[in-house]
Amino acid sequence: MITGSIEQQCAIRLENLFNNSHEWLLKASYNITKNKEEAEDLVGELYEYLHIKQNPKLFYGDSYNLLYLHRFLGHRWINKIKKNNRVKNVGLPGQDYLPWEEQAEIIYDEEKDLDIQRAYAEVMNEIQRLKKRKGFAAAMLYEMYWMSDDTLQEVADKIGISKSTVFLSIKRIRLHLKRTINNPFPDES
């Protein structure tokens, strides 16, 4: 377990993320953007966001939660396209895409993407199941916290309960999810 202030923990985990997953993040971004420079910019925005936000809820082992990061890259790209009011089509003249020969050389781990999507679906299905049963309140708090960039305090303020209540509920759901769902990233536990 990494100890120290939140700033120190974030710096260590950001460095671990870069060392362990930078290449995969670039490939995942390239799979989303289909453009090498845009993919590099997208990953740069991700690192900048993680450095500025310093949100402990994104921690996963000694790095960051790849499920969240993959979702972040996709949402950030969609928002960027909407903001620029443009849609790029592969293969049009004048586009700055890599030639097909160079694209073929980039090895992309689609299996890891599928693992991320499966894990996300499993977590959301379990949360929905818990919301229908006895764990309704804790599952709702977990969903609010996990699906947003809000801190524990921000979630507590929105509902009008204490931060410690939110923390304990989220901790209980996390323990339940660890017992219920297999970790698709055993190298990151």
ChimeraX attribute file (.defattr): number of C-alpha atoms within 10 A of each C-alpha:
attribute: neighborCount
match mode: 1-to-1
recipient: residues
	/A:1	5
	/A:2	13
	/A:3	8
	/A:4	9
	/A:5	9
	/A:6	13
	/A:7	14
	/A:8	13
	/A:9	19
	/A:10	25
	/A:11	16
	/A:12	17
	/A:13	21
	/A:14	21
	/A:15	16
	/A:16	15
	/A:17	18
	/A:18	15
	/A:19	11
	/A:20	13
	/A:21	15
	/A:22	15
	/A:23	13
	/A:24	16
	/A:25	23
	/A:26	21
	/A:27	22
	/A:28	22
	/A:29	24
	/A:30	21
	/A:31	16
	/A:32	17
	/A:33	21
	/A:34	19
	/A:35	18
	/A:36	18
	/A:37	15
	/A:38	18
	/A:39	22
	/A:40	17
	/A:41	13
	/A:42	24
	/A:43	22
	/A:44	13
	/A:45	14
	/A:46	18
	/A:47	18
	/A:48	12
	/A:49	13
	/A:50	19
	/A:51	14
	/A:52	11
	/A:53	12
	/A:54	17
	/A:55	18
	/A:56	15
	/A:57	14
	/A:58	19
	/A:59	17
	/A:60	14
	/A:61	13
	/A:62	18
	/A:63	24
	/A:64	22
	/A:65	17
	/A:66	20
	/A:67	17
	/A:68	15
	/A:69	17
	/A:70	19
	/A:71	13
	/A:72	16
	/A:73	21
	/A:74	17
	/A:75	12
	/A:76	15
	/A:77	17
	/A:78	15
	/A:79	12
	/A:80	13
	/A:81	14
	/A:82	11
	/A:83	9
	/A:84	9
	/A:85	8
	/A:86	9
	/A:87	9
	/A:88	13
	/A:89	10
	/A:90	12
	/A:91	12
	/A:92	9
	/A:93	8
	/A:94	6
	/A:95	11
	/A:96	15
	/A:97	20
	/A:98	15
	/A:99	9
	/A:100	9
	/A:101	8
	/A:102	9
	/A:103	15
	/A:104	10
	/A:105	8
	/A:106	10
	/A:107	9
	/A:108	18
	/A:109	12
	/A:110	12
	/A:111	9
	/A:112	15
	/A:113	16
	/A:114	12
	/A:115	15
	/A:116	20
	/A:117	16
	/A:118	14
	/A:119	18
	/A:120	15
	/A:121	12
	/A:122	16
	/A:123	18
	/A:124	15
	/A:125	12
	/A:126	18
	/A:127	21
	/A:128	16
	/A:129	14
	/A:130	17
	/A:131	16
	/A:132	12
	/A:133	11
	/A:134	10
	/A:135	16
	/A:136	15
	/A:137	15
	/A:138	22
	/A:139	25
	/A:140	17
	/A:141	21
	/A:142	22
	/A:143	18
	/A:144	16
	/A:145	20
	/A:146	15
	/A:147	11
	/A:148	9
	/A:149	14
	/A:150	15
	/A:151	16
	/A:152	22
	/A:153	15
	/A:154	14
	/A:155	21
	/A:156	19
	/A:157	12
	/A:158	10
	/A:159	10
	/A:160	10
	/A:161	12
	/A:162	13
	/A:163	16
	/A:164	12
	/A:165	14
	/A:166	22
	/A:167	18
	/A:168	12
	/A:169	18
	/A:170	22
	/A:171	14
	/A:172	16
	/A:173	20
	/A:174	15
	/A:175	10
	/A:176	12
	/A:177	16
	/A:178	12
	/A:179	10
	/A:180	12
	/A:181	12
	/A:182	11
	/A:183	14
	/A:184	15
	/A:185	13
	/A:186	7
	/A:187	7
	/A:188	14
	/A:189	10
